[in-house]
């Protein structure tokens, strides 16, 4: 069988290659079940993570992340139809998008009109605002991951894929170098710190700079050299290169490119509001693929797509049949054991979202029947919270975990584990300060052998503390934390253990960019 005849997932027939990169290929394909054109992205885990358990973990995360990102509903995101694995490859099935990617669009219109740049970034702010509310961080925003459609609207691609490939920056890499695009990588991402919405805003600033100047602000012959410039060099003022760019637009750009995440805009919505005075307000675009068109003619039909639809014969509506009033019925009592069995079956099939709905739905009935503090309800709530975390629903998991932690005496090992999980939720919800404070309060308790018999857990807490310090810009404190951590990790695990190797890589990286 040739590549042209290959069927992915027993459903999608590959047709032609649209593009390829270090992680895989994108194909035009045909959905044989629904007879429609789609785009299929094929990823090779072994090319990124190496064989074995790490690649298996990547596969599991890939499916989970695709499931989470498919729940984000926004017209600026490409539609995700399907995801899974086929042989040695992971596949992601997306809607087929007509248009051109932003990198090619920029190359075709050099210099890029600054009103177009404002319109592109304003649309991307709308997408990022919806994505960050989930919360999801894109991690690899760049022109190649943005499509410009014929009606001028832009679509963001690869949401969730970079999240899988960039777990803890180095953990799922075979080389120890961050996965992503160095030219668009925020300083905290390059340093191995925690990422958040502020990381995407920095990449948005790099993209805006490239649209206005024709080049990224920081370039170099090596990835390390580029990342060093991101960390320490200011960008060349864009008005020096293009004096017609408004002062206000340059100010927004510099705000996005701040080295310290705390100095960047508070959110994508704030960026949109700052750009709003520069958006076009009247007129008609002359060219197709004009990104200002959605603001000039919102929801207008695509060019040359108008069609006259002949009127269809209508049938007079049938009058409704009078209904006999019904006696209200008492809803049936939920079958809690059956619901638990159904949720367990769904979890075994990997259908986390459905399991979450069932577990969350039966909790009130279980509390009414057994009591809020009963063993049955506590067990259900533990499963519910764990499933929420596995499904990436950290905002809903957090209050459940806190409630569970309060069910046990302070210092009880179970309470500490629930607090630890809650801290991980805070980390994912872009609350690095709160997560750092919780980890620091947990660390001395975990270092008590009687409260925690796992010697590896305090090391993991210290690693998370170091990465949060990096994300908050406290590099010397992060370096000292990692140096002490490496000494203890070598003593407990040995110098060749993956944990020790990762800490050593991060310290080496810090030493090169300090």
N, C-alpha and C positions, 0 to 999 in steps of 0.2 A: 504494500500500500504506500503511495506517495503522500507527501505532506498535503497536496491538494485534495486527496481523497480521505484525509484523516477525519474521524468523528471524535469529538471531545464530549465526554460525559454522556455518551450514547445518544446525543441529540444535536450537537452543533458541528456542522461540516465546515472545516477551514477552507477559505477561498484564496486569499492573497495577503501578504505581509504588509501591514501599514507602517510599522516601525519596530525597532529593536534597540535594546540597551544592555547594560551589564546584568540586569536581573531577569531579562526574558524578552519576549516578543509580543506584539499586538497584531492580531489578524482580523481581517474582514471575514465573517462567517455567516452561515445561514442556520437559523433555528428550524430544524426539520419538523418539529411538532406544530409550530405556529406559523411557519412559512414567512419568516421575516428576516431581514438583514440585521445582524448584531455585530458587536466588536468583542473579541475574546482575547484577554491578556493571559499569557502563559508565563509562569514563574518557575524557576528551578531552585528549590531550596538548597540543594547540594552546592550550587554555585555561590551561595551566600554564606551558608552556615556550616557546610561540611556534612558528611554522613552521620548517621547515628541518632542518638536521643535528642540532640539539639535541633536537627532537621525535623524530627517528629514533633517537637514542641512548636516549631515554627508553623508547621502544617495546622496544628490545633488552633494556634493564635490567629492564623490567617482566616480560617473559617469563622471564628468568633468575631474578629474585627469586621469582616465583610457583613456579618449579620447585624452588627451594631450600626455600621455606617449606612446600611440599606434602609434603616429606620428614619434617617434624616430626610425630611421632605422639603426640598427647595428647588425652584426652577433653575437655579444656577449650578446644580449638581447633576452630573450624568447619572442616568438611572441604572441601578444595579439589578440585573435580572436573576443571576444565579452565581454560585461559587462552589468550589469543591476541589477534588484531586482526581487526576487521570494518570495512572502509572506513576512516573517519577515527578510529574509536574502538578503544580497548583493552577487552577484556572479561575478567572473572574469574567463573567459575561455581563456586558454593559450595552446600553442602547447605542446604536450606530449614529454618530453625529456628523452632519454635513457641515462643512466649513474648513477652517484652517487653524493650526495651532498658533498661539500668540507669537512664538519665536519667528515663524515664517511670515506672519502678518507684519511684524516689525521690520523684517528684512525687505518686504515688498513696499513699505512706506517709510523710507529713510530720507529726511528725518521724520519721526513720528509726530504728528500734530499734538501739541500739548493738551488741547481739549479732548482728544481721543484717549490720551494717557489718563486724564482725570476720570473719564467715563469708564474705562476698564477697571481702574482701581476702585471706583465707587461701587461698581457691580460686585467686585470681589469682596468688598467690605460686607455687602449684604449676605453673601455666601458664608463668609467666615463668622459673621455674627450668629447665624443659625447653627453652624457646625460647633462653635465654641460653647453654645448653650447646652449641648448634649451631656457632657463635654467631650469633644474630640479635638485633637490637634493634628493638623495635616502633616507637618514636619518636612514636607518637600515641595513647597509652593514655588513654582518657577514657570517661565513662559511655555515650556514644553508640556506642562500639565494644565494648561488653560487653552480652551478652544474658543474661537470666534465664529459664531454661526452667521449665515447669510443675512439674518435680520438684525445683526449687530449685538445680540446678547452673547455673553460669555458663559462658558461652562467650566467647572473645575473637575479635573480627573484625578484618579489615584488616591482618593480619600480612603484612609485606612491601610493602604498597602505599605506606605512608609512607616506607619505606626508598628506594623508587624516586623518589618525588616530592621527597625531601629530600637528594639526593646532594650532599655537601659544602655543605649548607644553602642556598647561593645559586646554585650553578652551573646548576641546571635550573629557575630561576625567571625570570620576565620582569620582576619588580618589584624584585628584590634583597632582599625580605623573607623571613624563614624560613617554610617551609611547615610547617604543624602547627597546633596550637591554643594560642594564647598563654597562655590561662588554666592550661594544664597543662604548660607548657614549662619545662624545667630551665634554670637560668642558663647552663650551658655550651652548651646547644643554642641559646639565644637569642643568645649571643655568637659563634656560628659555630665553636665548637670541636668537637673530636672527641666523638662520643657513644658511650655504652657501656651496659652493664646498669644502671649507677648513674643514667643518664638516665631509664630506665623506672621505677626505684625512686622517683625524685622525683615523677614523674607519678602513681605509685601513692599517694604521700603526699597529693597534691592531691585525688585521688579520694576517699581516706579522709576527708580534712577536709570535703569537700563532703557526703559521706554523713552525717557526724556533725553538721554545723552547718547544712546546707541550702544553703550557698553555697561557692564557691571561696574560698581564702584571699586572693587578690589579684584585684581587678577594677578596671576603669577604662574611660574613654570611648574610648581609643585603644589599639592593640596595643602601641605603644611605651611608653605609660604603664604598662600591665600588666607588660611585661617589665622595666621599671625597678624596679617593686615586687618582682618575683621576685628581682632582683639585690640589693636593698639593704634591704628592709623585713622585719622579723620578722612572722610571722602572729599574729593575735589568738589568745590561748590558747583552745582549744576548750572547756575546762571553765568558762571565764567565760560561755560561751554556753549550755552544757549541763552543769551541775554533776554530773549523774548518771554522766557518762562516767568510767570508772575512771582513776586516776592513771597506771597502767601503760600503758593504751592511749594516753593523751596523750603519754607519753614515747616510745612507738614512733612515733607520728605526727611528733613534732618531730625524731626521728632521721632519718626519711625526708625531711623538708623542709630538711635542712641545705643551706646555700648551696654549700659546698665539697663536691664529689663524694667527697673522701677522708674526710669526716666522716659520710657516710651508712652504712647497714648494708653489710656485706661482700657480701651476696648475697640473693636472694629467699628462699633456704632459711633464712637467719638471721632474716628477718622472720617467716616462718612459725613458727619455733621460739619467737620472742618473743610471738607471738599465741596459741600453743597453749594456755597456761593460761586464756585467756579464751574458748575455744571451748566450745560447749554439749556436755555429756557424757551427758545423759539426758533423757527426756521425749519427747513426741510433738508435733510441730507441728500446730496447728489449721488453719492457712490454707494454701492453695496458693500457689505462687510464693514460698515461704519459703526463703531461701538457707541457713538453718541445717539444713534437712532432710537434706542429704547427710551431715552429721556425726551427726545423731540416728538416722537410719535408712539407713546406707550401702547402696547398691545395691538399695534396696527398689523395688518396682514403682511406676510413676507412679500418681497418684491416679486412680481410676475407669478404670483401664486393664486391670484384671485380667480375664482371659477363660479360660473352661474349654475346654481343647482335648480333644476326644474321643480316646480311645486309638485308635491306628492298628494295623491288623492287621500282624503281623510274620511274616516268613518265616524258618524255621530256617536258620541260617547253613550254607553249603555247606562241608563239611570241606575243608581245603586239600589240594591235590594234591601228593604227594611230588615233590620236585624232585631232579633228578640233579645231584650236585655238579659245579660248574663249575671248570675250570682257570683260575686267575687270569690275566688278560690284561695285557700290558704296555701302559700308556696310550700312545696315539699321540703322536708327536713334534709339538709345536706348529708350525704353519706361520706363522712370524713375518711374512714379507712379506704374506701374505693377511690376517693380523690387522691389520697397519698400514693396509692398503687399506680394510678394513672400518671401522676407527676414523676414517680420513679421511672416508669417506662419511658416517658418522654425524655428524661435526663439521659437514660441509656442510649437513646437515639440521637442525642445531641440537640434536641429541640428545646433550648433553654427558655426562650421567650414564652412558649406555651406553658412550660412548667412553672414559670414565674407567675403567670396569670392564675393558674390553678391554686398554687400554694397561697398567694395573696388573697384569693377569693374565699378560701376556706378558713383562714385565720379568725375572722370575726365569729363564725359559727363555732369554731373550736374553743374560743375564749368564753362564749356564752354557755357552752356545755360543760367545759372542764375547769374554767377559771383562768384568768389572765396569767397567773404565776404557776400553773400546773406543769408537770413534767411533759405532758403531751404538747401543750402549747409552746413550751420552751424548745422542744425538739423541732416542731414545725417552724418556729421562727429562726432557728439556727439554719435549717435547710433553705428557708426562704432567703435569708441574708446571703448565704454562700452562693446561691444560684443567681441572685441579683449581681453579685460581684463577678461571677463567671460570665454573666451576660453583659458586663460593662455598664450596668446601671448603678453607678456609684452614688449618685445623688439620692436614690431611693434606699440603697443599702445602708448609708451612713446612720440614719436615725434608728434603724433596726439593730445595728451593731451596738450603738450606744445604749439602747434599751436592754439588750442582752448583757452588756458589761455591768449594768446596774443591778442585774438579777443576782449577782454574786458579791461576796464581801470584797472590799478593796484589798488588792494584793493576791487574791485567789488566781491560780494559773489560768483558769478559763476566762475570768474577767480580763486578765492581761492580754490574752490572745484576741479577744473581741476588740479591745482598745487598739491593738496592733493593726488589725484589719481596718478599723475606723481611720487610723492614721494613713493607711494606704489609700483609702477613699479620699481623704483630704488632699493627699498628694496628687491624685488623678483629677481632682476638682479645682486645680489651680489655686490652692491655698497653701503655698510652701511655708509661710510663717507658722500657721497653725499646725501643719504636719510636723515641722521641725520641733516645735514646742512639745508635741505629744510624744514623739520619738525620744526626745531628751528626758522626759519624765518617766518613760518606760524603761530606759536603758539600765539604770541601777537596779530596778526590780528584776529584769531579765538576767542580770549578772549574778543574782542570788540563785544558787543551784537548786535550792528547795522550791523556789517559785517557777523555775524553768530548767528542766533537766537536759535541754538541747543546747550544747555548747556553741552550735553554729548560729543560733538565732541572735545573740548579742552582736556577733560580727556583722550580720546582715543589717541590723538596726544601725550600727555605726556606719556602714557603707551608705545607707540611705541618708543619714545625717550629713555625710560628706557631700553627697550629690546635691542635697538641698542647699547646703552652704554655697556650692558652686553656682546654683541657679540664682541665689540671692546676691551674687557678686562678692562673697567673702572668700576669696581665693586663698589667702594665707591660712585662715582657719581650716579650710577644706584640705589644704596640703598637709597641715599638721595632723589632722584627724586621719587622713589616709596613711601617713607614714607610721603612726602608732598602730593602725589597723593591720598594715602589712606585717609588722613584726609579730603580732599575735596570730595572724592567719597562718604565717609560715610555721609557727610553733604548734598550732593545733591541727592544721590540715596538711602541712608540708608545702615546700616552695613550688611544687609542680601541680598542685590542686587548681582546678579552674577558677575558684574564688580568688586565691592568691595571685594567680596569673592576671586576672582582670584588674585587681587593685594595683599591681605592679605596672600594668599598661597605663592606667589612668595617671599614676604618679609620674611615669616617664613622659606622658603627654604634657602634664603640667610643667615639668622641668624644661621642656622645649619651648613652651609659649610664655613662660613667666618673663 
